[in-house]
Amino acid sequence: MPSRPSFALLVAVLFFSACETPSPTPSPEPDPSPSMTSRLYVGTGTGDDTGGIFSFTFDAASATLTPAHDPVAIMNPTYITLSPDQRFLYSVGETREGSVSAYQIDPATGALTLLNTQSVHGAAPCYISTDATGRWVLVANYVSGNVASFPVQADGSLGEAVEVVQHEGTLGTHTQRQEAPHAHYIRMDPQNRFALATDLGIDEVRAYPLDLETGSLNADSAAVYTAAPGSGPRHLDFHPNGRFVYLVGELTGTVSALTYDAETGTLSEVQTVSSLPDGFAGTNTSADVHVHPNGRFLYVSNRGDSDNLAIYTINEATGELTLVGHQGEDVVWPRNFAIDPSGAFLLVANRRADEITVLRIDTATGLLTPTGQRVSVPGPTCIQFVTP
């Protein structure tokens, strides 16, 4: 394994070629009358053999989830991702040793077949993604505070890591959670040029140029965004126009609206707002963030005494956020959530409730309403839809 000890979903659609500067594009509208059936996979984090990778079909006409196959045995597949062509699934194994596994997807049934497993050369991998070409898989290792890139072989299996980049730097101000670097997320930008990696331990987002020929993460040329001290950057998401990024501060319960320069990978703050209700005084750790496909709404999950989804409208000219409400019903320790391909439903991975719940999205206001539909899954931590 080559090592460069200096530093380094979701796969985004390739909106522009690598040499072009993005310009605003109209936000797509979801189908207002969904009638499709989608396939989805669920990663879990139980710490024992009750978990694994689960698969379901989702009927958007009735908002129902139906189990599709027996779960695939793997320890703590807390985050999973699909290849751009939907032929392969890649999963972390969030353990002290740390692993990444490749699976072939049966195009007719959706059944998974293990292809191989590789070491991530780090501890507790918690996020995985691919580049837009499907040639590279990227992993963030939380406990060891490093990121790694893996080549995808012709059969969809993974080669050994071509680079492991160790995060270093000044630690944050939270004495218990920021005692060391903790890489929490890595994904490519919409132009497939920079890999954006968040580090909860050092309050940074680093944008690494990815060499599509070698898989190298050029740490020396990385653009670094320094978040508010003690905020603990966790997950981020791009607006469909590619110009705005939304970053969750796990430790402060905040979300920041940022502008993104696709030529340099540079992030600049526009606004930071709370993701918590007014007057909230309990314990909270914020988690996931997603922009609705129509580009008008943003959702952030909060775990702990809060246990809710914060709902915002987005000013598509400036990127600024306006809070419109919180959804607490049918939301319990929401480590992850996903919007279905129709854009009409939001599915919540309620880890400590051992279930996935289905909420209906009002596409005029962004507000959420429980459908009453739910399915039991042990420790759900990641939901990934197969896109049509």
GISUL-V871923 format. One record per residue. RES is the residue in three letters. SS is DSSP state (H for helix, E for strand, - for the rest). PSI is psi in whole degrees, -180 to 180 (NA if undefined). Layout:
# GISUL-V871923
res={RES/RES}
ss={SS/SS}
psi={PSI/PSI}
This chain:
# GISUL-V871923
res={MET/PRO/SER/ARG/PRO/SER/PHE/ALA/LEU/LEU/VAL/ALA/VAL/LEU/PHE/PHE/SER/ALA/CYS/GLU/THR/PRO/SER/PRO/THR/PRO/SER/PRO/GLU/PRO/ASP/PRO/SER/PRO/SER/MET/THR/SER/ARG/LEU/TYR/VAL/GLY/THR/GLY/THR/GLY/ASP/ASP/THR/GLY/GLY/ILE/PHE/SER/PHE/THR/PHE/ASP/ALA/ALA/SER/ALA/THR/LEU/THR/PRO/ALA/HIS/ASP/PRO/VAL/ALA/ILE/MET/ASN/PRO/THR/TYR/ILE/THR/LEU/SER/PRO/ASP/GLN/ARG/PHE/LEU/TYR/SER/VAL/GLY/GLU/THR/ARG/GLU/GLY/SER/VAL/SER/ALA/TYR/GLN/ILE/ASP/PRO/ALA/THR/GLY/ALA/LEU/THR/LEU/LEU/ASN/THR/GLN/SER/VAL/HIS/GLY/ALA/ALA/PRO/CYS/TYR/ILE/SER/THR/ASP/ALA/THR/GLY/ARG/TRP/VAL/LEU/VAL/ALA/ASN/TYR/VAL/SER/GLY/ASN/VAL/ALA/SER/PHE/PRO/VAL/GLN/ALA/ASP/GLY/SER/LEU/GLY/GLU/ALA/VAL/GLU/VAL/VAL/GLN/HIS/GLU/GLY/THR/LEU/GLY/THR/HIS/THR/GLN/ARG/GLN/GLU/ALA/PRO/HIS/ALA/HIS/TYR/ILE/ARG/MET/ASP/PRO/GLN/ASN/ARG/PHE/ALA/LEU/ALA/THR/ASP/LEU/GLY/ILE/ASP/GLU/VAL/ARG/ALA/TYR/PRO/LEU/ASP/LEU/GLU/THR/GLY/SER/LEU/ASN/ALA/ASP/SER/ALA/ALA/VAL/TYR/THR/ALA/ALA/PRO/GLY/SER/GLY/PRO/ARG/HIS/LEU/ASP/PHE/HIS/PRO/ASN/GLY/ARG/PHE/VAL/TYR/LEU/VAL/GLY/GLU/LEU/THR/GLY/THR/VAL/SER/ALA/LEU/THR/TYR/ASP/ALA/GLU/THR/GLY/THR/LEU/SER/GLU/VAL/GLN/THR/VAL/SER/SER/LEU/PRO/ASP/GLY/PHE/ALA/GLY/THR/ASN/THR/SER/ALA/ASP/VAL/HIS/VAL/HIS/PRO/ASN/GLY/ARG/PHE/LEU/TYR/VAL/SER/ASN/ARG/GLY/ASP/SER/ASP/ASN/LEU/ALA/ILE/TYR/THR/ILE/ASN/GLU/ALA/THR/GLY/GLU/LEU/THR/LEU/VAL/GLY/HIS/GLN/GLY/GLU/ASP/VAL/VAL/TRP/PRO/ARG/ASN/PHE/ALA/ILE/ASP/PRO/SER/GLY/ALA/PHE/LEU/LEU/VAL/ALA/ASN/ARG/ARG/ALA/ASP/GLU/ILE/THR/VAL/LEU/ARG/ILE/ASP/THR/ALA/THR/GLY/LEU/LEU/THR/PRO/THR/GLY/GLN/ARG/VAL/SER/VAL/PRO/GLY/PRO/THR/CYS/ILE/GLN/PHE/VAL/THR/PRO}
ss={-/-/-/-/-/-/-/-/-/-/-/-/-/-/-/-/-/-/-/-/-/-/-/-/-/-/-/-/-/-/-/-/-/-/-/-/E/E/E/E/E/E/E/E/-/-/-/-/-/-/-/-/E/E/E/E/E/E/E/-/-/-/-/E/E/E/E/E/E/E/E/E/-/-/-/-/-/-/-/E/E/E/-/-/-/-/-/E/E/E/E/E/E/-/-/-/-/-/E/E/E/E/E/E/E/-/-/-/-/-/-/E/E/E/E/E/E/E/E/-/-/-/-/-/E/E/E/E/E/E/-/-/-/-/-/E/E/E/E/E/E/-/-/-/-/E/E/E/E/E/E/E/-/-/-/-/-/E/E/E/E/E/E/E/E/E/-/-/-/-/-/-/-/-/-/-/-/-/-/-/-/-/E/E/E/E/E/E/-/-/-/-/-/E/E/E/E/E/E/-/-/-/-/E/E/E/E/E/E/E/-/-/-/-/-/-/E/E/E/E/E/E/E/E/E/E/-/-/-/-/-/-/E/E/E/E/E/E/-/-/-/-/-/E/E/E/E/E/E/-/-/-/-/E/E/E/E/E/E/E/E/-/-/-/-/E/E/E/E/E/E/E/E/E/-/-/-/-/-/-/-/-/-/E/E/E/E/E/E/E/E/-/-/-/-/-/E/E/E/E/E/E/E/E/-/-/-/E/E/E/E/E/E/E/-/-/-/-/-/-/E/E/E/E/E/E/E/-/-/-/-/-/-/E/E/E/E/E/E/-/-/-/-/-/E/E/E/E/E/E/H/H/H/-/E/E/E/E/E/E/E/-/-/-/-/-/-/E/E/E/E/E/E/E/E/E/-/-/-/E/E/E/E/E/E/-/-/-}
psi={123/148/129/92/-8/171/158/NA/NA/107/131/152/143/93/-35/159/166/-18/4/151/129/151/159/140/151/143/131/148/137/164/117/-17/74/137/13/160/129/155/144/156/150/124/155/162/80/-20/6/-170/13/-13/-147/-167/121/154/144/163/144/122/109/-11/-37/-4/32/145/133/125/139/-37/163/147/148/127/120/140/122/61/68/-23/138/160/162/149/156/-30/5/18/-19/150/138/139/143/160/98/84/175/-37/-40/126/164/136/148/138/141/139/124/119/-24/-41/-21/1/147/136/124/130/-52/173/140/155/144/-3/43/177/138/62/131/-3/145/143/171/162/171/-20/-15/10/-18/140/135/139/139/128/113/-57/-42/-13/44/168/156/153/141/138/142/125/172/-31/7/-10/170/135/174/153/133/-20/139/122/121/130/138/172/-179/132/162/-172/-8/108/-31/-37/-14/41/-10/167/142/90/129/-12/144/131/158/153/170/-22/-5/37/-43/140/116/122/129/149/112/-31/-27/11/47/154/126/130/109/127/125/123/111/-14/-37/-17/9/138/109/90/-32/-23/12/140/132/127/126/117/174/139/131/4/-31/69/131/-74/160/165/150/145/150/-25/-6/-4/-19/146/142/122/128/132/104/-40/-22/-5/50/162/134/133/126/148/153/128/107/-18/-33/-14/14/135/141/135/134/-41/146/129/161/148/6/155/153/134/3/135/10/-162/145/143/115/158/-80/161/135/139/136/146/-25/-5/3/-16/152/142/139/135/140/133/153/-141/-22/-56/72/174/123/139/128/152/152/129/108/-9/-38/-19/-4/154/146/122/132/-12/180/142/112/-28/136/27/114/110/64/88/-30/159/164/146/132/163/-25/-18/7/-13/150/125/131/128/95/90/-50/-8/-7/46/158/131/154/123/142/137/126/107/-2/-33/-21/-9/157/144/128/139/-13/-7/136/159/142/129/129/119/52/134/-13/130/127/119/143/120/149/NA}
